Amino acid sequence: MKKTYCLLFLLFFNTFYSQTKLLSWNLENFGKSKSDEEIAFIANTIKDCDIVTIQEVVAGNGGTQAVARLADELNRKGTKWDYRISNPTSSNAYKTERYAFLWKTSNLKLKGKPWLEQKYHLEIDREPYFATFEIKGKDVTIVTFHAITKSMQPETEIKYFKLLPQEYPNLNLLFTGDFNCSQSHSVFDPLKKIGYAPILKNQKTSLKMKRKGESYLASEFDNMFYKTSSLNFIKSDVILFYQKFVSLKEARKISDHIPIWLEFSIH
């Protein structure tokens, strides 16, 4: 009996203390237009996470500086953070953006150099950005992505994601970002059939232009897809940051999307 209790305790201990919290946020036009107060608000919103990935970092003047400002603000809160920023995506000048990763260095180790996926850069306007992190001796590769808008049929890009596990069979891939497409769309079926599951269902993540009654959210666009055989799902949710503002107009100065997050451990 004592042995059983010890095994259960060790299982609980290892699961609880090896869990990692990943947050993903499309921070609309994240660049020099963000004020110091807005950067501070964003930092306070994400500070309890271990890894943060940002979509829609401005490719031109101000994008890389905004990420550095955010990292500096996070470092003022008593925990050491590091960050990496992608090169501009290969889409046309109007659509090109950067991605960013920020993480707590005490909990995680970046392995190698993050990279923009070039194999499908002609088929995908803003090619996804990969980064591999070591967590207590085990690896996870986070793939962050911002699809083309819904009117441009993002499923024409997303369909290539089913090929990425074949391209990187030795990597433990976790897909996250703004897909501009609901997880219920059939384009995600091939990923689901090979063992990937979404962390959110029937959860809207983009903000409306104007509030309608008690409804603030518009569409199911942001999500994460994890390999159920590789990652242990603990819990997930969204952060309704707009509730801290007097109006949607003020909230949308931060972003037109809410952040999503996942707590997980690695099998």
PyRosetta script that sets phi, psi and omega in degrees:
from pyrosetta import init, pose_from_sequence

init()
pose = pose_from_sequence("MKKTYCLLFLLFFNTFYSQTKLLSWNLENFGKSKSDEEIAFIANTIKDCDIVTIQEVVAGNGGTQAVARLADELNRKGTKWDYRISNPTSSNAYKTERYAFLWKTSNLKLKGKPWLEQKYHLEIDREPYFATFEIKGKDVTIVTFHAITKSMQPETEIKYFKLLPQEYPNLNLLFTGDFNCSQSHSVFDPLKKIGYAPILKNQKTSLKMKRKGESYLASEFDNMFYKTSSLNFIKSDVILFYQKFVSLKEARKISDHIPIWLEFSIH")
pose.set_psi(1, -44.7)
pose.set_omega(1, 178.8)
pose.set_phi(2, -60.6)
pose.set_psi(2, -38.1)
pose.set_omega(2, 179.8)
pose.set_phi(3, -63.9)
pose.set_psi(3, -39.3)
pose.set_omega(3, 178.9)
pose.set_phi(4, -62.7)
pose.set_psi(4, -45.8)
pose.set_omega(4, 178.8)
pose.set_phi(5, -61.3)
pose.set_psi(5, -39.9)
pose.set_omega(5, 179.9)
pose.set_phi(6, -64.3)
pose.set_psi(6, -41.9)
pose.set_omega(6, 179.5)
pose.set_phi(7, -64.7)
pose.set_psi(7, -41.4)
pose.set_omega(7, 178.5)
pose.set_phi(8, -64.7)
pose.set_psi(8, -40.0)
pose.set_omega(8, 179.2)
pose.set_phi(9, -64.6)
pose.set_psi(9, -43.3)
pose.set_omega(9, 179.8)
pose.set_phi(10, -64.4)
pose.set_psi(10, -38.6)
pose.set_omega(10, 178.1)
pose.set_phi(11, -63.6)
pose.set_psi(11, -45.0)
pose.set_omega(11, 178.5)
pose.set_phi(12, -63.8)
pose.set_psi(12, -44.5)
pose.set_omega(12, -177.6)
pose.set_phi(13, -61.1)
pose.set_psi(13, -47.0)
pose.set_omega(13, -177.4)
pose.set_phi(14, -67.0)
pose.set_psi(14, -37.0)
pose.set_omega(14, 179.2)
pose.set_phi(15, -69.2)
pose.set_psi(15, -46.1)
pose.set_omega(15, -175.4)
pose.set_phi(16, -67.4)
pose.set_psi(16, -44.9)
pose.set_omega(16, -172.8)
pose.set_phi(17, -86.4)
pose.set_psi(17, -7.5)
pose.set_omega(17, 176.5)
pose.set_phi(18, -105.7)
pose.set_psi(18, 7.0)
pose.set_omega(18, -179.1)
pose.set_phi(19, -73.0)
pose.set_psi(19, 147.6)
pose.set_omega(19, -177.6)
pose.set_phi(20, -127.7)
pose.set_psi(20, 140.2)
pose.set_omega(20, 179.5)
pose.set_phi(21, -110.5)
pose.set_psi(21, 116.8)
pose.set_omega(21, 179.1)
pose.set_phi(22, -106.6)
pose.set_psi(22, 130.1)
pose.set_omega(22, 177.3)
pose.set_phi(23, -119.2)
pose.set_psi(23, 140.2)
pose.set_omega(23, 177.9)
pose.set_phi(24, -126.5)
pose.set_psi(24, 135.7)
pose.set_omega(24, -175.5)
pose.set_phi(25, -148.7)
pose.set_psi(25, 125.2)
pose.set_omega(25, 168.2)
pose.set_phi(26, -83.8)
pose.set_psi(26, 104.4)
pose.set_omega(26, -179.3)
pose.set_phi(27, -98.1)
pose.set_psi(27, 94.0)
pose.set_omega(27, -171.6)
pose.set_phi(28, -47.1)
pose.set_psi(28, 124.7)
pose.set_omega(28, 177.3)
pose.set_phi(29, 48.6)
pose.set_psi(29, 52.9)
pose.set_omega(29, -176.8)
pose.set_phi(30, -74.6)
pose.set_psi(30, 101.8)
pose.set_omega(30, -177.0)
pose.set_phi(31, -162.6)
pose.set_psi(31, -148.1)
pose.set_omega(31, -173.4)
pose.set_phi(32, -67.9)
pose.set_psi(32, -15.4)
pose.set_omega(32, 179.6)
pose.set_phi(33, -72.3)
pose.set_psi(33, -15.3)
pose.set_omega(33, 178.6)
pose.set_phi(34, -78.3)
pose.set_psi(34, 125.3)
pose.set_omega(34, -179.5)
pose.set_phi(35, -76.7)
pose.set_psi(35, 168.1)
pose.set_omega(35, 176.8)
pose.set_phi(36, -60.7)
pose.set_psi(36, -36.3)
pose.set_omega(36, 179.3)
pose.set_phi(37, -66.7)
pose.set_psi(37, -38.1)
pose.set_omega(37, 179.0)
pose.set_phi(38, -70.7)
pose.set_psi(38, -38.9)
pose.set_omega(38, 175.6)
pose.set_phi(39, -61.6)
pose.set_psi(39, -42.1)
pose.set_omega(39, 179.3)
pose.set_phi(40, -64.1)
pose.set_psi(40, -39.7)
pose.set_omega(40, 178.5)
pose.set_phi(41, -63.3)
pose.set_psi(41, -44.3)
pose.set_omega(41, 179.3)
pose.set_phi(42, -61.8)
pose.set_psi(42, -44.2)
pose.set_omega(42, 179.8)
pose.set_phi(43, -60.7)
pose.set_psi(43, -42.9)
pose.set_omega(43, 178.6)
pose.set_phi(44, -65.5)
pose.set_psi(44, -29.2)
pose.set_omega(44, -179.8)
pose.set_phi(45, -73.8)
pose.set_psi(45, -34.5)
pose.set_omega(45, -172.4)
pose.set_phi(46, -105.7)
pose.set_psi(46, -3.6)
pose.set_omega(46, -168.3)
pose.set_phi(47, -62.0)
pose.set_psi(47, -23.7)
pose.set_omega(47, -177.3)
pose.set_phi(48, -87.8)
pose.set_psi(48, 2.6)
pose.set_omega(48, 179.2)
pose.set_phi(49, -91.7)
pose.set_psi(49, 163.9)
pose.set_omega(49, 178.4)
pose.set_phi(50, -96.0)
pose.set_psi(50, -37.8)
pose.set_omega(50, 178.1)
pose.set_phi(51, -131.5)
pose.set_psi(51, 138.4)
pose.set_omega(51, 176.5)
pose.set_phi(52, -129.1)
pose.set_psi(52, 133.9)
pose.set_omega(52, 172.7)
pose.set_phi(53, -122.3)
pose.set_psi(53, 136.8)
pose.set_omega(53, -175.4)
pose.set_phi(54, -118.7)
pose.set_psi(54, 133.4)
pose.set_omega(54, 170.9)
pose.set_phi(55, -106.1)
pose.set_psi(55, 158.2)
pose.set_omega(55, 177.4)
pose.set_phi(56, 70.8)
pose.set_psi(56, 37.8)
pose.set_omega(56, 169.2)
pose.set_phi(57, -75.2)
pose.set_psi(57, 130.3)
pose.set_omega(57, -177.4)
pose.set_phi(58, -58.7)
pose.set_psi(58, 131.9)
pose.set_omega(58, -177.6)
pose.set_phi(59, -75.8)
pose.set_psi(59, -31.5)
pose.set_omega(59, -176.9)
pose.set_phi(60, -89.6)
pose.set_psi(60, -142.5)
pose.set_omega(60, -174.7)
pose.set_phi(61, -62.5)
pose.set_psi(61, 123.1)
pose.set_omega(61, 172.1)
pose.set_phi(62, 106.5)
pose.set_psi(62, -18.5)
pose.set_omega(62, -177.3)
pose.set_phi(63, -68.2)
pose.set_psi(63, -53.5)
pose.set_omega(63, -179.5)
pose.set_phi(64, -64.7)
pose.set_psi(64, -35.1)
pose.set_omega(64, 178.8)
pose.set_phi(65, -66.8)
pose.set_psi(65, -36.3)
pose.set_omega(65, 179.2)
pose.set_phi(66, -65.0)
pose.set_psi(66, -40.4)
pose.set_omega(66, 177.3)
pose.set_phi(67, -64.3)
pose.set_psi(67, -41.7)
pose.set_omega(67, 177.7)
pose.set_phi(68, -62.9)
pose.set_psi(68, -38.8)
pose.set_omega(68, 177.5)
pose.set_phi(69, -64.5)
pose.set_psi(69, -40.4)
pose.set_omega(69, 179.0)
pose.set_phi(70, -65.7)
pose.set_psi(70, -43.6)
pose.set_omega(70, 178.3)
pose.set_phi(71, -62.0)
pose.set_psi(71, -40.3)
pose.set_omega(71, 178.0)
pose.set_phi(72, -62.5)
pose.set_psi(72, -41.5)
pose.set_omega(72, 178.7)
pose.set_phi(73, -65.0)
pose.set_psi(73, -40.2)
pose.set_omega(73, 177.8)
pose.set_phi(74, -65.0)
pose.set_psi(74, -38.5)
pose.set_omega(74, -179.5)
pose.set_phi(75, -66.8)
pose.set_psi(75, -19.7)
pose.set_omega(75, 177.7)
pose.set_phi(76, -77.2)
pose.set_psi(76, -6.3)
pose.set_omega(76, -174.4)
pose.set_phi(77, -99.8)
pose.set_psi(77, 14.0)
pose.set_omega(77, 171.5)
pose.set_phi(78, 97.0)
pose.set_psi(78, -1.8)
pose.set_omega(78, 179.1)
pose.set_phi(79, -127.4)
pose.set_psi(79, 138.6)
pose.set_omega(79, -178.3)
pose.set_phi(80, -80.8)
pose.set_psi(80, 126.4)
pose.set_omega(80, 177.2)
pose.set_phi(81, -118.0)
pose.set_psi(81, 149.3)
pose.set_omega(81, 171.7)
pose.set_phi(82, -124.7)
pose.set_psi(82, 170.5)
pose.set_omega(82, -178.8)
pose.set_phi(83, -155.0)
pose.set_psi(83, 158.9)
pose.set_omega(83, 171.3)
pose.set_phi(84, -137.6)
pose.set_psi(84, 145.4)
pose.set_omega(84, -179.5)
pose.set_phi(85, -124.6)
pose.set_psi(85, 137.5)
pose.set_omega(85, -179.6)
pose.set_phi(86, -76.1)
pose.set_psi(86, 162.7)
pose.set_omega(86, 165.2)
pose.set_phi(87, -66.5)
pose.set_psi(87, 164.3)
pose.set_omega(87, 174.2)
pose.set_phi(88, -59.3)
pose.set_psi(88, 143.4)
pose.set_omega(88, 176.3)
pose.set_phi(89, -66.7)
pose.set_psi(89, 164.0)
pose.set_omega(89, -170.8)
pose.set_phi(90, -88.5)
pose.set_psi(90, 7.9)
pose.set_omega(90, 178.5)
pose.set_phi(91, -70.4)
pose.set_psi(91, 175.8)
pose.set_omega(91, -177.0)
pose.set_phi(92, -65.6)
pose.set_psi(92, 168.3)
pose.set_omega(92, -171.7)
pose.set_phi(93, -57.3)
pose.set_psi(93, -31.9)
pose.set_omega(93, -177.7)
pose.set_phi(94, -72.0)
pose.set_psi(94, -34.0)
pose.set_omega(94, -173.6)
pose.set_phi(95, -99.4)
pose.set_psi(95, -16.2)
pose.set_omega(95, -171.9)
pose.set_phi(96, -63.7)
pose.set_psi(96, 141.2)
pose.set_omega(96, -178.6)
pose.set_phi(97, -143.9)
pose.set_psi(97, 178.9)
pose.set_omega(97, 169.6)
pose.set_phi(98, -120.2)
pose.set_psi(98, 162.5)
pose.set_omega(98, 169.6)
pose.set_phi(99, -115.1)
pose.set_psi(99, 163.8)
pose.set_omega(99, 176.2)
pose.set_phi(100, -143.7)
pose.set_psi(100, 148.6)
pose.set_omega(100, 168.8)
pose.set_phi(101, -120.4)
pose.set_psi(101, 136.7)
pose.set_omega(101, 170.7)
pose.set_phi(102, -129.1)
pose.set_psi(102, 142.7)
pose.set_omega(102, -178.0)
pose.set_phi(103, -153.5)
pose.set_psi(103, 156.2)
pose.set_omega(103, 175.9)
pose.set_phi(104, -80.1)
pose.set_psi(104, 121.6)
pose.set_omega(104, -174.0)
pose.set_phi(105, -72.5)
pose.set_psi(105, -20.3)
pose.set_omega(105, 179.8)
pose.set_phi(106, -75.0)
pose.set_psi(106, -22.0)
pose.set_omega(106, -176.0)
pose.set_phi(107, -103.3)
pose.set_psi(107, -21.1)
pose.set_omega(107, -169.6)
pose.set_phi(108, -140.1)
pose.set_psi(108, 156.5)
pose.set_omega(108, 175.6)
pose.set_phi(109, -129.9)
pose.set_psi(109, 124.6)
pose.set_omega(109, 175.5)
pose.set_phi(110, -74.6)
pose.set_psi(110, 131.6)
pose.set_omega(110, 179.8)
pose.set_phi(111, -108.9)
pose.set_psi(111, 119.6)
pose.set_omega(111, 179.3)
pose.set_phi(112, 71.3)
pose.set_psi(112, -163.4)
pose.set_omega(112, -176.8)
pose.set_phi(113, -108.0)
pose.set_psi(113, 129.1)
pose.set_omega(113, 175.5)
pose.set_phi(114, -60.1)
pose.set_psi(114, 154.8)
pose.set_omega(114, -176.9)
pose.set_phi(115, -146.0)
pose.set_psi(115, 149.1)
pose.set_omega(115, 169.5)
pose.set_phi(116, -82.9)
pose.set_psi(116, 131.5)
pose.set_omega(116, -178.9)
pose.set_phi(117, -71.8)
pose.set_psi(117, 116.9)
pose.set_omega(117, -174.9)
pose.set_phi(118, -95.7)
pose.set_psi(118, -16.0)
pose.set_omega(118, -173.0)
pose.set_phi(119, -59.8)
pose.set_psi(119, -37.3)
pose.set_omega(119, -177.1)
pose.set_phi(120, -115.4)
pose.set_psi(120, 29.1)
pose.set_omega(120, -175.3)
pose.set_phi(121, -67.9)
pose.set_psi(121, -19.8)
pose.set_omega(121, 176.0)
pose.set_phi(122, -80.2)
pose.set_psi(122, -27.4)
pose.set_omega(122, -179.2)
pose.set_phi(123, -91.3)
pose.set_psi(123, -22.6)
pose.set_omega(123, -177.0)
pose.set_phi(124, -119.4)
pose.set_psi(124, 120.0)
pose.set_omega(124, -175.3)
pose.set_phi(125, -59.4)
pose.set_psi(125, -52.6)
pose.set_omega(125, -179.8)
pose.set_phi(126, -112.2)
pose.set_psi(126, 88.5)
pose.set_omega(126, -173.2)
pose.set_phi(127, -58.6)
pose.set_psi(127, 144.5)
pose.set_omega(127, -176.3)
pose.set_phi(128, -66.8)
pose.set_psi(128, 157.4)
pose.set_omega(128, -176.7)
pose.set_phi(129, -114.1)
pose.set_psi(129, 126.2)
pose.set_omega(129, -175.2)
pose.set_phi(130, -106.6)
pose.set_psi(130, 141.0)
pose.set_omega(130, 170.4)
pose.set_phi(131, -146.7)
pose.set_psi(131, 133.1)
pose.set_omega(131, 179.7)
pose.set_phi(132, -103.6)
pose.set_psi(132, 129.8)
pose.set_omega(132, 179.5)
pose.set_phi(133, -120.0)
pose.set_psi(133, 140.1)
pose.set_omega(133, 173.8)
pose.set_phi(134, -97.9)
pose.set_psi(134, 126.5)
pose.set_omega(134, 179.9)
pose.set_phi(135, -124.5)
pose.set_psi(135, 107.4)
pose.set_omega(135, -179.0)
pose.set_phi(136, 50.0)
pose.set_psi(136, 47.5)
pose.set_omega(136, 175.3)
pose.set_phi(137, 83.9)
pose.set_psi(137, -1.0)
pose.set_omega(137, 179.3)
pose.set_phi(138, -121.1)
pose.set_psi(138, 150.2)
pose.set_omega(138, -172.1)
pose.set_phi(139, -109.8)
pose.set_psi(139, 148.3)
pose.set_omega(139, 169.0)
pose.set_phi(140, -139.3)
pose.set_psi(140, 137.2)
pose.set_omega(140, 177.9)
pose.set_phi(141, -109.5)
pose.set_psi(141, 115.1)
pose.set_omega(141, -177.7)
pose.set_phi(142, -93.5)
pose.set_psi(142, 130.7)
pose.set_omega(142, -178.8)
pose.set_phi(143, -114.0)
pose.set_psi(143, 109.7)
pose.set_omega(143, -177.2)
pose.set_phi(144, -103.6)
pose.set_psi(144, 143.4)
pose.set_omega(144, -167.0)
pose.set_phi(145, -151.8)
pose.set_psi(145, 144.9)
pose.set_omega(145, 173.0)
pose.set_phi(146, -129.8)
pose.set_psi(146, 109.0)
pose.set_omega(146, -176.5)
pose.set_phi(147, -77.6)
pose.set_psi(147, 165.4)
pose.set_omega(147, 171.5)
pose.set_phi(148, -64.4)
pose.set_psi(148, 163.6)
pose.set_omega(148, -174.6)
pose.set_phi(149, -66.6)
pose.set_psi(149, 160.4)
pose.set_omega(149, -176.6)
pose.set_phi(150, -56.1)
pose.set_psi(150, -38.7)
pose.set_omega(150, -178.5)
pose.set_phi(151, -66.0)
pose.set_psi(151, -19.7)
pose.set_omega(151, -179.8)
pose.set_phi(152, -97.2)
pose.set_psi(152, 7.9)
pose.set_omega(152, 177.3)
pose.set_phi(153, 64.4)
pose.set_psi(153, 74.7)
pose.set_omega(153, -179.9)
pose.set_phi(154, -61.1)
pose.set_psi(154, -20.5)
pose.set_omega(154, 178.6)
pose.set_phi(155, -61.8)
pose.set_psi(155, -22.4)
pose.set_omega(155, 177.3)
pose.set_phi(156, -69.2)
pose.set_psi(156, -20.6)
pose.set_omega(156, 173.9)
pose.set_phi(157, -93.5)
pose.set_psi(157, -44.9)
pose.set_omega(157, -174.2)
pose.set_phi(158, -60.3)
pose.set_psi(158, -28.4)
pose.set_omega(158, -177.0)
pose.set_phi(159, -59.4)
pose.set_psi(159, -21.4)
pose.set_omega(159, 179.9)
pose.set_phi(160, -79.9)
pose.set_psi(160, -13.5)
pose.set_omega(160, -178.6)
pose.set_phi(161, -65.6)
pose.set_psi(161, -27.3)
pose.set_omega(161, 179.3)
pose.set_phi(162, -63.9)
pose.set_psi(162, -19.5)
pose.set_omega(162, -179.2)
pose.set_phi(163, -86.9)
pose.set_psi(163, -18.5)
pose.set_omega(163, -174.4)
pose.set_phi(164, -66.1)
pose.set_psi(164, -38.9)
pose.set_omega(164, 175.3)
pose.set_phi(165, -61.2)
pose.set_psi(165, -29.0)
pose.set_omega(165, 176.4)
pose.set_phi(166, -74.5)
pose.set_psi(166, -35.7)
pose.set_omega(166, 179.1)
pose.set_phi(167, -68.4)
pose.set_psi(167, -31.3)
pose.set_omega(167, -177.7)
pose.set_phi(168, -128.0)
pose.set_psi(168, 66.8)
pose.set_omega(168, -175.0)
pose.set_phi(169, -65.1)
pose.set_psi(169, -19.2)
pose.set_omega(169, -177.8)
pose.set_phi(170, -96.5)
pose.set_psi(170, 2.5)
pose.set_omega(170, -179.7)
pose.set_phi(171, -105.2)
pose.set_psi(171, 144.0)
pose.set_omega(171, 176.8)
pose.set_phi(172, -90.8)
pose.set_psi(172, 90.1)
pose.set_omega(172, -170.4)
pose.set_phi(173, -85.2)
pose.set_psi(173, 139.1)
pose.set_omega(173, 173.1)
pose.set_phi(174, -130.8)
pose.set_psi(174, 117.9)
pose.set_omega(174, -176.8)
pose.set_phi(175, -95.3)
pose.set_psi(175, 133.8)
pose.set_omega(175, -179.7)
pose.set_phi(176, -147.3)
pose.set_psi(176, 159.6)
pose.set_omega(176, 174.7)
pose.set_phi(177, 139.5)
pose.set_psi(177, -162.8)
pose.set_omega(177, 179.4)
pose.set_phi(178, -101.9)
pose.set_psi(178, 103.7)
pose.set_omega(178, -176.4)
pose.set_phi(179, -90.0)
pose.set_psi(179, -8.1)
pose.set_omega(179, -176.1)
pose.set_phi(180, 50.3)
pose.set_psi(180, 33.2)
pose.set_omega(180, -174.0)
pose.set_phi(181, -160.9)
pose.set_psi(181, 138.8)
pose.set_omega(181, -179.5)
pose.set_phi(182, -73.0)
pose.set_psi(182, 146.9)
pose.set_omega(182, 177.5)
pose.set_phi(183, -61.6)
pose.set_psi(183, -18.2)
pose.set_omega(183, -179.8)
pose.set_phi(184, -79.9)
pose.set_psi(184, -9.5)
pose.set_omega(184, 179.6)
pose.set_phi(185, -64.0)
pose.set_psi(185, 144.0)
pose.set_omega(185, -176.9)
pose.set_phi(186, -63.6)
pose.set_psi(186, -17.8)
pose.set_omega(186, -179.6)
pose.set_phi(187, -64.1)
pose.set_psi(187, -23.2)
pose.set_omega(187, 178.4)
pose.set_phi(188, -86.3)
pose.set_psi(188, -6.9)
pose.set_omega(188, -176.8)
pose.set_phi(189, -58.3)
pose.set_psi(189, -42.1)
pose.set_omega(189, 178.7)
pose.set_phi(190, -60.2)
pose.set_psi(190, -38.4)
pose.set_omega(190, 176.6)
pose.set_phi(191, -65.2)
pose.set_psi(191, -43.0)
pose.set_omega(191, -179.7)
pose.set_phi(192, -63.3)
pose.set_psi(192, -37.0)
pose.set_omega(192, -178.7)
pose.set_phi(193, -67.1)
pose.set_psi(193, -24.6)
pose.set_omega(193, 177.9)
pose.set_phi(194, -99.4)
pose.set_psi(194, 16.0)
pose.set_omega(194, 169.2)
pose.set_phi(195, 104.5)
pose.set_psi(195, 10.6)
pose.set_omega(195, 178.0)
pose.set_phi(196, -94.9)
pose.set_psi(196, 141.5)
pose.set_omega(196, -179.0)
pose.set_phi(197, -129.5)
pose.set_psi(197, 144.4)
pose.set_omega(197, 176.7)
pose.set_phi(198, -78.4)
pose.set_psi(198, 151.7)
pose.set_omega(198, 178.7)
pose.set_phi(199, -87.3)
pose.set_psi(199, -18.1)
pose.set_omega(199, -178.4)
pose.set_phi(200, -128.5)
pose.set_psi(200, 142.7)
pose.set_omega(200, 174.2)
pose.set_phi(201, -135.3)
pose.set_psi(201, 135.9)
pose.set_omega(201, 179.8)
pose.set_phi(202, 56.1)
pose.set_psi(202, 34.8)
pose.set_omega(202, 180.0)
pose.set_phi(203, -116.9)
pose.set_psi(203, 110.6)
pose.set_omega(203, 177.3)
pose.set_phi(204, -74.3)
pose.set_psi(204, 143.9)
pose.set_omega(204, -173.6)
pose.set_phi(205, -131.9)
pose.set_psi(205, -5.5)
pose.set_omega(205, 177.3)
pose.set_phi(206, -104.5)
pose.set_psi(206, 148.9)
pose.set_omega(206, -177.9)
pose.set_phi(207, -87.7)
pose.set_psi(207, 142.0)
pose.set_omega(207, 173.1)
pose.set_phi(208, -71.4)
pose.set_psi(208, 161.6)
pose.set_omega(208, 174.8)
pose.set_phi(209, -70.7)
pose.set_psi(209, -40.4)
pose.set_omega(209, 179.3)
pose.set_phi(210, -135.7)
pose.set_psi(210, 142.6)
pose.set_omega(210, 178.3)
pose.set_phi(211, -65.6)
pose.set_psi(211, 138.2)
pose.set_omega(211, 175.0)
pose.set_phi(212, -122.8)
pose.set_psi(212, 102.9)
pose.set_omega(212, -174.4)
pose.set_phi(213, 64.8)
pose.set_psi(213, -125.0)
pose.set_omega(213, 177.0)
pose.set_phi(214, -98.1)
pose.set_psi(214, 11.2)
pose.set_omega(214, -176.2)
pose.set_phi(215, -96.5)
pose.set_psi(215, 119.3)
pose.set_omega(215, -179.5)
pose.set_phi(216, -111.0)
pose.set_psi(216, -22.7)
pose.set_omega(216, -171.1)
pose.set_phi(217, -103.4)
pose.set_psi(217, 147.3)
pose.set_omega(217, -171.3)
pose.set_phi(218, -106.9)
pose.set_psi(218, -55.5)
pose.set_omega(218, -168.4)
pose.set_phi(219, -140.4)
pose.set_psi(219, 155.3)
pose.set_omega(219, 175.1)
pose.set_phi(220, -86.3)
pose.set_psi(220, 89.2)
pose.set_omega(220, -175.7)
pose.set_phi(221, -111.6)
pose.set_psi(221, -38.5)
pose.set_omega(221, -173.4)
pose.set_phi(222, -96.3)
pose.set_psi(222, 141.1)
pose.set_omega(222, 179.7)
pose.set_phi(223, -165.6)
pose.set_psi(223, 174.7)
pose.set_omega(223, 171.4)
pose.set_phi(224, -133.0)
pose.set_psi(224, 146.7)
pose.set_omega(224, 176.7)
pose.set_phi(225, -125.3)
pose.set_psi(225, 120.8)
pose.set_omega(225, -176.6)
pose.set_phi(226, -120.2)
pose.set_psi(226, 153.2)
pose.set_omega(226, 178.8)
pose.set_phi(227, -81.8)
pose.set_psi(227, 114.7)
pose.set_omega(227, -173.5)
pose.set_phi(228, -64.5)
pose.set_psi(228, -25.4)
pose.set_omega(228, -179.9)
pose.set_phi(229, -82.6)
pose.set_psi(229, -12.2)
pose.set_omega(229, -176.5)
pose.set_phi(230, -110.0)
pose.set_psi(230, -32.2)
pose.set_omega(230, -177.1)
pose.set_phi(231, -118.7)
pose.set_psi(231, 142.2)
pose.set_omega(231, 176.2)
pose.set_phi(232, -96.4)
pose.set_psi(232, 113.2)
pose.set_omega(232, 178.2)
pose.set_phi(233, -72.1)
pose.set_psi(233, 126.6)
pose.set_omega(233, 177.2)
pose.set_phi(234, -104.1)
pose.set_psi(234, -58.8)
pose.set_omega(234, 172.7)
pose.set_phi(235, -165.2)
pose.set_psi(235, 164.7)
pose.set_omega(235, 179.0)
pose.set_phi(236, -148.6)
pose.set_psi(236, 161.5)
pose.set_omega(236, 178.9)
pose.set_phi(237, -171.8)
pose.set_psi(237, -175.2)
pose.set_omega(237, 174.7)
pose.set_phi(238, -122.1)
pose.set_psi(238, 165.3)
pose.set_omega(238, 176.4)
pose.set_phi(239, -115.3)
pose.set_psi(239, 116.0)
pose.set_omega(239, -177.9)
pose.set_phi(240, -85.9)
pose.set_psi(240, 68.0)
pose.set_omega(240, -172.8)
pose.set_phi(241, -62.2)
pose.set_psi(241, -25.9)
pose.set_omega(241, -176.7)
pose.set_phi(242, -63.9)
pose.set_psi(242, -17.7)
pose.set_omega(242, 179.5)
pose.set_phi(243, -66.5)
pose.set_psi(243, -15.6)
pose.set_omega(243, 179.8)
pose.set_phi(244, -90.8)
pose.set_psi(244, 5.4)
pose.set_omega(244, 179.8)
pose.set_phi(245, -117.0)
pose.set_psi(245, 154.6)
pose.set_omega(245, -177.3)
pose.set_phi(246, -76.5)
pose.set_psi(246, -18.3)
pose.set_omega(246, -178.8)
pose.set_phi(247, -152.5)
pose.set_psi(247, 159.8)
pose.set_omega(247, 175.2)
pose.set_phi(248, -64.4)
pose.set_psi(248, -33.2)
pose.set_omega(248, 179.1)
pose.set_phi(249, -59.4)
pose.set_psi(249, -43.9)
pose.set_omega(249, 177.9)
pose.set_phi(250, -68.1)
pose.set_psi(250, -42.3)
pose.set_omega(250, -179.6)
pose.set_phi(251, -62.3)
pose.set_psi(251, -37.5)
pose.set_omega(251, -176.8)
pose.set_phi(252, -70.7)
pose.set_psi(252, -8.7)
pose.set_omega(252, 171.5)
pose.set_phi(253, -69.6)
pose.set_psi(253, -25.5)
pose.set_omega(253, 174.0)
pose.set_phi(254, -78.3)
pose.set_psi(254, -54.8)
pose.set_omega(254, 178.9)
pose.set_phi(255, -171.8)
pose.set_psi(255, 162.9)
pose.set_omega(255, 173.2)
pose.set_phi(256, -98.2)
pose.set_psi(256, 11.7)
pose.set_omega(256, 174.6)
pose.set_phi(257, -130.2)
pose.set_psi(257, 153.3)
pose.set_omega(257, 172.8)
pose.set_phi(258, -97.4)
pose.set_psi(258, 152.7)
pose.set_omega(258, 177.9)
pose.set_phi(259, -75.3)
pose.set_psi(259, 149.8)
pose.set_omega(259, 175.6)
pose.set_phi(260, -120.0)
pose.set_psi(260, 153.5)
pose.set_omega(260, -179.8)
pose.set_phi(261, -146.7)
pose.set_psi(261, 157.2)
pose.set_omega(261, -179.9)
pose.set_phi(262, -136.0)
pose.set_psi(262, 132.5)
pose.set_omega(262, 168.0)
pose.set_phi(263, -103.2)
pose.set_psi(263, 128.4)
pose.set_omega(263, -177.1)
pose.set_phi(264, -146.1)
pose.set_psi(264, 163.7)
pose.set_omega(264, 166.9)
pose.set_phi(265, -129.6)
pose.set_psi(265, 162.4)
pose.set_omega(265, -176.9)
pose.set_phi(266, -99.7)
pose.set_psi(266, 130.7)
pose.set_omega(266, 178.8)
pose.set_phi(267, -60.7)
pose.dump_pdb("model.pdb")
